[in-house]
Amino acid sequence: MQVPRIAVLDRDLCQPKRCSLECIRYCPGVRTGDETIVIEGRGGKPMISEDLCSGCGICTHKCPFRAISIINLPQELEGRCIHRYGVNGFALYELPIPRAGKVTGLVGQNGIGKTTALDLLAGRFKPNLGLREPVGPKDINEFFKGSELQAHFAKIELIKTSYKPQVVDQVPKVVKGKVGELLARVDERGIKDKLAAALNLNEILGREVKLLSGGEIQRLAIAATAARDADIYYFDEPSSHLDVYQRLNAARVIRGLAGEGKAVLVVEHDLAMLDYMCDYVHAMYGTPRAYGVVSSPRGVRVGINVFLDGYLREENVRFRRESIRFEVRPPSKAHATGRTILNYPVLKKRFKDFELEVAPGGIYAGEVVGVVGPNATGKTTFVKMLAGELKPTRGRIEFGLTVAHKPQYLRAEFDGTVEEWMHKVIGKFDSAFEPEILQPLEVKPLLDRRLEELSGGELQRVAIAACLGQPASLYLLDEPSAYLDVEQRLSAARAIRRLIEHREAAAFVVDHDVLSIDFISDRLLVFTGEPSVAGSARGPLEMRDGMNLFLREVGVTFRRDPQTGRPRANKPGSALDREQRGREEFFYLDR
């Protein structure tokens, strides 16, 4: 029986003018006279025949730009391709299932087809079933015959949908006017006032959309999507740019739609929020930018645990070598036994409309301090003061140490490749740089790419690697999980921890992902206050004390999953939620 096989060419990576066409020169099929790989037109790119390909994989290893993937698929996927982006293009297998009155989540790596799945279900384009020739309604109906999706595609033109796209940064370029005016235009359900209150938009209703921050645009997009009258609601990465408070508010709005009997599909990388808002989860696996498979639906707890485990028992598929587990570490002893890296006094910083006050504190060798709190309460200001980029209004920081800083907002302002830019920032790479930083962060395949061509997630990983590659005593990383998928977030957290322990350095890490903060932190610095008006910082505190303070402010309780050790948000009003609130234990270390 022939193994189902796909050959995928990443056209963004493929650069035939800069190579010797090694894929063709070394292909055994070509050497024996077959047209296994040919060039499309004059000066074009390689085209690989999947029928003639033997699956030897020589071309994948010889390609200097790592642009080719030859993948042997599970036998069960043969004939189950939902959509393919042309010859040797990305292929998506299976689809998630919308359910009325339920929130269904999609979790998986970046570039594995989550957005494509939503676009197909929403009718943004039609599935081609992996075929080159066009397919009609009869073909689609026959393909999905006997499944829940048969009825969905049979009446797809009659289904009313509301869709929040993944990238909201472009909203100000296409939407003009004030926030309140936009909400009034899209409010088909008469709930704009309720949504504005739930998502804290009242203070910006009179502001022009073009003047909004990333988090404000995100909340506006969620409100506009929920305000429409639809049968199915799609939310692609609703937590991006939001702090924990805002994420929980958004999750409540999304769950509220399901409570009204609507079907909701959500793509999300924040596992705590996915757990909090969803009823079912489809784990997705595959090879990023090559192919993706939507697994069967599972209950939210089981679905997330299966994803972390990396093994689909029913499908008999292992898609990750190692399971992801969260360690319940004892309280850090670095402050008692470690060498002091930095002590700082009371710090104050005044701007025209904002004031920050930071209590005195310190950080020690081998320690990672997580920095948590609402947006616009001074976390980035604190980091910039430690980096020497802002001078405190009161208090003085002794800069007798080397500092490496990854800022919150990244700019690809460099005319050259990733490798050239990293050499400019770091200098010569040491022997440990590749195995300890480049490989875990998956930056090595990006070295030949131009910096300005990278996506948000690729640029984030490069920036983290450049920060960690610098020899320093103190590392400052501001929102390193932004634009990263679950696996990339935990890989970055693991790389940061290993480097800090190995170099006996220290790090402050600002983040809004509770799982990432729990995974990486020894202690917590907690910011509170009124956003954009005044902020204050307490700590660093022991993890239990810091998390209790932080989650009490957020208004949510967490427990630990017994199988994976990951923090899980309790459903509001549940027995465990009531029990933990009664005991003033908002964050369980032992459960």
C-alpha positions in Angstrom: 0.0 0.0 0.0 1.4 3.4 -1.0 2.0 5.8 1.9 0.0 9.1 1.4 2.7 11.7 0.9 2.8 15.4 0.3 5.6 17.6 -1.0 5.5 21.2 0.2 7.5 24.1 -1.1 7.7 27.2 1.1 7.7 29.8 -1.6 8.8 32.6 0.8 11.9 30.6 1.7 12.8 29.3 -1.7 15.4 31.4 -3.5 16.5 29.6 -6.7 18.6 32.6 -7.8 20.8 32.2 -4.7 21.3 28.5 -4.9 22.6 25.8 -7.3 19.2 24.0 -7.5 20.5 21.3 -5.2 16.9 19.9 -5.0 17.1 18.9 -8.7 20.8 18.0 -8.8 20.6 15.5 -6.0 17.1 14.0 -6.6 17.4 10.3 -7.4 14.3 10.5 -9.5 15.7 13.2 -11.7 19.0 11.3 -12.0 17.1 8.3 -13.5 15.3 10.5 -16.0 12.0 11.2 -14.3 10.6 14.7 -14.0 10.3 14.4 -10.2 11.3 18.1 -9.8 11.1 20.6 -12.6 11.3 24.4 -12.7 8.2 26.4 -13.4 8.9 28.6 -16.4 11.9 30.7 -16.9 13.5 31.7 -13.6 10.7 30.1 -11.7 10.7 27.9 -8.6 10.8 24.1 -8.3 7.7 22.0 -8.7 7.8 18.6 -7.1 5.6 15.7 -8.4 4.1 13.9 -5.4 3.3 10.9 -7.7 6.9 10.4 -8.7 8.5 11.4 -5.4 10.0 8.4 -3.5 10.0 10.2 -0.2 13.8 9.8 0.2 14.0 13.3 1.7 17.4 14.2 0.1 16.0 17.4 -1.3 14.9 18.6 2.1 18.4 18.2 3.5 20.2 19.6 0.5 18.1 22.7 0.2 20.2 25.5 1.6 17.1 27.5 2.6 15.2 24.7 4.2 12.3 25.4 1.8 11.1 21.9 1.1 9.2 19.4 3.2 8.5 15.9 2.2 5.9 14.4 4.6 4.5 10.9 4.9 1.0 11.3 6.3 -1.0 8.8 8.4 -3.0 6.5 6.2 -6.2 7.7 7.8 -5.7 11.2 6.2 -5.7 9.9 2.6 -8.5 11.6 0.8 -9.3 13.9 3.7 -7.7 17.1 2.5 -10.2 19.9 2.9 -8.2 22.7 1.2 -4.8 23.1 -0.4 -3.1 26.3 -1.5 -2.0 25.2 -5.0 0.6 22.7 -6.1 3.2 22.0 -3.4 1.2 24.4 -1.1 0.0 24.1 2.4 -2.7 21.5 3.0 -5.4 21.4 5.7 -7.0 18.1 6.8 -10.4 18.0 8.5 -12.3 20.9 10.1 -13.7 21.8 13.5 -17.4 21.5 14.2 -19.5 24.5 15.3 -22.1 23.6 17.9 -25.0 25.8 18.9 -24.8 27.0 22.5 -21.2 26.0 22.9 -17.8 27.6 22.6 -15.4 25.5 20.6 -11.7 26.2 20.7 -8.8 25.6 18.3 -5.3 25.2 19.7 -2.1 24.5 17.8 1.1 26.0 16.5 1.4 29.1 14.4 1.2 28.4 10.6 -0.8 25.1 11.0 -4.1 26.2 9.5 -6.2 27.5 12.3 -7.2 30.7 10.5 -7.7 28.8 7.3 -10.2 26.5 9.1 -12.2 29.5 10.4 -12.2 31.1 7.0 -13.5 27.9 5.3 -16.3 27.5 7.9 -17.2 31.2 7.6 -17.5 30.9 3.9 -14.7 33.4 3.1 -13.6 31.0 0.5 -14.7 27.5 -0.7 -12.8 24.3 0.1 -11.1 22.8 -2.9 -10.7 19.3 -1.4 -7.0 19.4 -2.3 -7.9 19.2 -6.0 -6.5 21.3 -8.8 -9.8 21.6 -10.7 -12.7 23.6 -9.2 -15.2 21.7 -7.0 -18.9 22.4 -6.8 -21.6 22.1 -4.1 -22.3 18.5 -5.0 -18.6 17.5 -4.6 -18.5 19.3 -1.2 -21.8 17.7 -0.1 -20.5 14.2 -1.1 -17.2 14.8 0.7 -18.9 15.7 4.0 -21.8 13.2 3.6 -22.8 11.6 6.9 -20.9 14.2 9.1 -22.2 17.2 11.0 -20.5 19.5 8.5 -22.7 18.3 5.6 -25.6 20.4 6.8 -23.3 23.4 7.5 -21.9 23.6 4.0 -25.3 22.8 2.4 -26.7 26.0 3.9 -23.5 28.0 4.3 -24.8 30.9 2.2 -27.8 31.3 4.5 -25.8 31.2 7.8 -25.2 34.6 9.3 -21.6 35.0 10.6 -19.7 37.5 12.6 -15.9 37.4 12.4 -13.1 39.0 14.4 -9.9 38.6 12.4 -6.5 37.6 13.8 -4.8 40.9 12.8 -6.6 43.9 14.1 -3.7 46.4 13.6 -5.1 47.4 10.2 -8.5 48.3 11.6 -7.7 52.1 11.9 -6.7 52.1 8.2 -10.1 50.9 7.0 -12.4 52.2 9.7 -12.9 55.9 10.2 -14.7 57.9 12.9 -15.1 57.5 16.6 -15.4 54.4 18.7 -19.0 55.1 19.8 -20.0 55.8 16.2 -18.6 52.5 15.0 -20.3 50.5 17.7 -23.6 52.2 16.9 -23.3 51.2 13.2 -22.7 47.5 13.9 -25.1 47.1 16.8 -27.7 44.8 15.4 -28.7 43.4 18.8 -29.1 46.6 20.8 -26.3 45.7 23.3 -23.6 48.3 22.5 -23.9 49.9 25.9 -23.7 46.5 27.7 -20.6 45.6 25.6 -18.9 48.9 26.2 -19.3 48.4 29.9 -18.2 44.8 29.9 -15.0 45.5 27.8 -14.2 48.9 29.5 -14.8 50.9 26.3 -16.8 53.7 27.9 -13.8 56.0 28.4 -12.8 55.8 24.7 -16.2 56.1 23.1 -15.5 59.6 21.9 -12.0 58.8 20.7 -11.1 58.5 17.0 -10.4 54.9 16.0 -7.1 55.9 14.4 -5.8 57.0 17.9 -6.4 53.7 19.7 -3.7 51.5 21.1 -3.4 47.8 20.2 -5.3 46.6 23.2 -8.1 49.2 22.7 -8.5 48.1 19.0 -8.7 44.5 20.1 -11.5 45.2 22.6 -13.3 47.3 20.1 -13.1 44.5 17.5 -14.4 41.9 20.0 -17.3 44.3 20.9 -18.1 44.9 17.2 -18.1 41.2 16.5 -20.4 40.4 19.4 -22.8 43.3 18.6 -23.8 41.8 15.2 -26.7 39.4 15.0 -25.3 36.1 13.7 -25.7 32.4 13.9 -22.0 31.6 14.3 -19.3 33.9 15.8 -15.6 33.5 15.0 -12.9 35.0 17.2 -9.3 34.6 15.9 -6.8 35.2 18.8 -9.0 37.6 20.9 -6.4 37.8 23.8 -3.6 39.5 21.8 -2.6 42.9 23.2 -4.9 42.4 26.3 -3.9 42.1 29.9 -5.3 39.3 32.2 -8.1 41.5 33.4 -9.2 42.4 29.8 -8.8 38.8 28.7 -11.2 37.6 31.3 -13.7 40.3 30.4 -13.4 39.2 26.7 -13.8 35.6 27.7 -17.0 36.4 29.6 -18.4 38.3 26.6 -17.6 35.3 24.3 -19.2 32.8 26.7 -22.2 35.0 26.9 -22.9 34.5 23.2 -22.9 30.7 23.7 -25.3 31.2 26.7 -27.7 32.8 24.2 -27.7 29.6 22.1 -25.1 30.9 19.5 -22.3 28.7 18.1 -18.8 30.2 18.8 -15.4 29.2 17.5 -12.2 30.6 19.0 -8.6 30.4 18.1 -6.5 31.1 21.1 -2.9 30.6 22.4 -3.5 31.5 26.0 -4.4 28.1 27.5 -5.8 29.6 30.7 -8.3 31.7 28.8 -9.1 28.9 26.4 -9.9 26.7 29.4 -11.9 29.4 30.9 -14.2 30.1 27.9 -14.5 26.9 26.0 -16.7 23.8 26.2 -14.8 21.8 23.5 -11.3 21.9 22.1 -9.9 20.6 18.8 -6.1 20.1 19.1 -4.3 20.8 15.8 -1.1 19.2 14.7 1.2 18.9 11.7 4.1 20.8 10.3 3.9 24.7 10.3 3.6 26.1 6.8 3.4 22.6 5.3 0.2 20.9 6.6 -2.2 20.9 9.5 -4.7 18.4 10.8 -7.8 19.2 13.0 -8.3 16.4 15.5 -11.6 15.2 16.9 -13.3 17.4 19.5 -12.7 16.8 23.1 -13.9 18.3 26.4 -11.9 21.4 27.2 -9.8 19.9 30.0 -9.1 16.7 28.1 -8.4 18.5 24.8 -5.9 20.9 26.3 -4.2 18.1 28.2 -4.0 16.0 25.1 -2.4 18.9 23.2 0.2 19.3 26.0 0.8 15.6 26.1 1.4 15.5 22.3 -0.3 12.2 21.8 -3.8 11.6 20.4 -4.8 8.2 21.7 -7.9 7.6 19.6 -6.0 8.6 16.4 -2.8 6.9 17.5 -0.8 10.0 16.5 2.2 11.4 18.4 2.9 14.9 17.3 5.5 16.0 19.9 8.5 14.1 21.2 8.1 15.2 24.8 5.0 16.0 26.9 4.8 19.5 28.4 4.5 19.5 32.1 4.4 22.3 34.7 6.6 21.9 37.7 5.3 22.9 41.1 8.6 24.4 42.4 9.2 25.1 46.0 9.6 28.8 47.0 12.8 30.2 45.5 15.8 30.4 47.9 17.9 32.6 45.6 17.1 35.6 47.7 18.5 33.8 50.8 21.5 32.0 49.3 22.2 33.7 45.9 24.4 36.6 45.0 22.7 40.0 44.7 22.4 41.2 41.1 20.5 44.4 41.8 19.0 46.3 44.7 16.8 49.3 43.9 15.3 51.9 46.3 11.9 53.5 46.1 11.5 54.6 42.5 9.0 57.2 41.2 8.4 58.4 37.7 6.0 61.2 36.8 4.6 62.0 33.4 2.1 64.6 32.5 -0.9 62.3 33.1 0.6 59.3 34.8 2.6 58.6 38.0 4.4 55.4 39.0 5.7 54.4 42.4 7.8 51.2 42.9 8.6 49.9 46.3 12.2 49.0 47.0 13.3 45.5 45.9 16.0 43.4 44.5 16.8 40.4 42.3 19.4 37.7 42.7 21.7 35.4 40.7 19.8 32.5 39.0 16.4 34.1 39.6 13.6 35.0 37.2 11.1 37.5 38.5 7.7 37.6 36.7 6.1 41.1 36.3 2.3 41.1 36.2 -0.5 43.6 36.3 -3.0 45.5 34.1 -1.9 47.4 31.0 -0.9 51.1 31.5 0.1 50.7 35.2 3.8 51.2 34.6 5.4 47.8 33.9 7.1 48.9 30.7 8.1 52.2 32.5 9.8 50.2 35.3 11.6 48.0 32.8 12.9 51.1 30.9 14.2 52.6 34.1 16.1 49.5 34.8 17.5 49.5 31.3 18.6 53.1 31.7 16.3 54.3 29.0 14.2 56.4 31.4 15.5 58.4 34.3 13.5 58.1 37.6 11.9 61.3 38.9 12.9 60.1 42.4 15.3 57.4 43.3 18.6 56.3 41.7 19.6 53.0 40.1 23.2 52.0 40.2 24.1 50.9 36.7 27.2 48.9 37.7 26.0 45.9 35.6 25.5 44.9 32.0 21.8 44.9 31.0 20.2 43.3 27.9 16.7 44.5 27.0 14.0 43.1 24.7 11.4 45.9 24.4 7.6 45.5 24.2 7.3 46.9 20.7 9.6 45.6 18.0 10.8 47.4 14.9 12.3 45.6 11.9 14.4 48.7 10.9 17.4 47.0 9.4 18.4 46.5 5.8 19.8 43.0 5.8 19.3 39.4 6.9 18.4 38.2 10.4 21.9 36.8 10.8 23.5 40.1 9.9 21.4 42.0 12.3 22.1 39.5 15.2 25.8 39.8 14.6 25.4 43.5 14.8 23.6 43.3 18.1 25.5 40.4 19.7 28.8 40.2 17.9 30.4 36.8 17.4 28.1 33.9 18.4 29.6 31.7 21.1 29.5 27.9 20.9 26.5 27.6 23.2 24.3 30.1 21.3 23.0 27.7 18.7 22.0 24.7 20.8 20.8 26.7 23.8 19.0 29.6 22.1 18.7 29.5 18.3 17.4 25.9 18.2 14.9 26.0 21.0 13.5 29.3 19.7 13.5 28.0 16.1 15.5 30.9 14.8 18.1 29.0 12.8 15.8 28.6 9.8 15.2 32.3 9.8 18.9 33.4 9.6 18.9 33.8 5.8 15.6 35.8 5.8 15.5 39.5 5.6 14.5 41.1 8.9 11.9 43.3 7.4 10.1 40.3 5.9 9.5 38.4 9.2 6.0 37.9 10.7 5.2 39.2 14.2 5.9 35.8 15.8 9.2 35.3 13.8 10.4 38.8 14.8 9.5 38.1 18.4 11.6 34.9 18.5 14.5 36.7 16.8 14.3 39.6 19.3 14.3 37.1 22.3 17.3 35.3 20.8 19.2 38.6 20.3 18.5 39.6 23.9 19.6 36.3 25.4 22.6 36.1 23.1 24.1 39.2 24.7 26.5 38.7 27.7 24.7 40.4 30.6 24.0 40.2 34.3 20.4 41.4 34.1 18.0 40.5 31.3 14.8 42.5 30.8 12.1 40.9 28.5 8.9 42.9 28.0 6.0 40.6 26.8 8.1 37.9 25.1 5.0 35.7 24.6 3.2 38.2 22.2 2.5 36.7 18.8 3.9 33.3 19.9 1.9 30.0 19.9 1.7 27.8 23.0 4.7 25.7 22.2 6.9 28.7 21.3 5.9 30.5 24.5 6.9 27.5 26.7 10.1 27.0 24.6 11.0 30.6 25.1 10.3 30.4 28.9 12.4 27.2 29.1 15.3 28.9 27.2 15.2 31.9 29.4 15.3 29.8 32.6 18.1 27.7 31.4 20.2 30.6 30.4 19.6 32.5 33.7 20.6 29.5 35.7 23.6 28.6 33.6 25.1 32.2 33.5 24.0 32.9 37.1 22.4 36.1 35.8 18.9 37.4 36.6 15.8 38.4 34.6 12.6 40.4 34.9 10.0 39.1 32.5 6.8 41.1 31.8 3.9 38.9 30.6 0.1 38.5 30.6 0.0 34.8 30.0 -0.6 33.1 33.4 0.8 29.8 32.2 4.0 31.4 30.9 4.5 33.4 34.1 3.8 30.3 36.3 6.2 28.2 34.1 9.1 30.7 34.3 8.9 32.7 37.5 10.6 32.2 40.9 9.0 35.3 42.4 6.5 38.0 41.2 6.5 41.8 41.0 2.8 42.8 41.1 1.6 46.1 39.6 -1.8 47.6 40.6 -3.5 51.0 40.1 -5.7 52.9 37.8 -4.6 52.4 34.2 -3.2 55.5 32.5 -3.5 57.5 35.8 -1.4 55.9 38.5 0.4 52.7 39.2 2.3 51.1 42.0 4.5 47.9 42.3 4.8 45.5 45.2 7.5 42.9 45.5 9.2 40.8 44.4 6.9 38.4 46.4 7.0 34.7 46.8 5.0 33.0 44.1 2.0 32.0 46.3 1.8 35.5 47.9 2.3 37.2 44.5 -0.3 35.1 42.7 -2.8 35.5 45.4 -2.4 39.3 45.4 -2.5 39.4 41.6 -5.5 37.1 41.1 -7.5 38.7 44.0 -7.2 41.9 42.0 -8.2 40.1 38.8 -11.2 38.4 40.5 -10.5 34.8 39.4 -9.3 31.7 41.2 -6.9 29.1 39.8 -6.3 25.4 40.6 -3.7 23.0 39.2 -4.6 20.3 36.8 -3.6 16.9 38.4 -2.4 15.5 35.1 -0.2 18.3 33.7 0.3 20.6 36.7 -0.9 23.6 34.6 -2.9 26.3 36.2 -6.6 26.2 35.4 -9.1 29.0 35.9 -12.1 28.0 38.0 -15.5 28.6 36.4 -17.1 31.6 38.3 -19.4 30.3 41.1 -18.2 26.7 40.9 -17.8 24.8 44.1 -14.0 25.0 44.0 -14.1 28.7 43.1 -16.3 29.4 46.2 -14.1 27.2 48.4 -10.9 28.9 47.4 -12.4 32.4 47.8 -13.5 31.4 51.3 -10.0 30.4 52.1 -8.4 33.4 50.4 -6.5 31.0 48.3 -6.8 32.3 44.7 -3.8 30.2 43.4 -3.2 26.6 44.5 0.4 25.5 44.4 -0.5 21.9 45.4 -3.6 21.0 43.5 
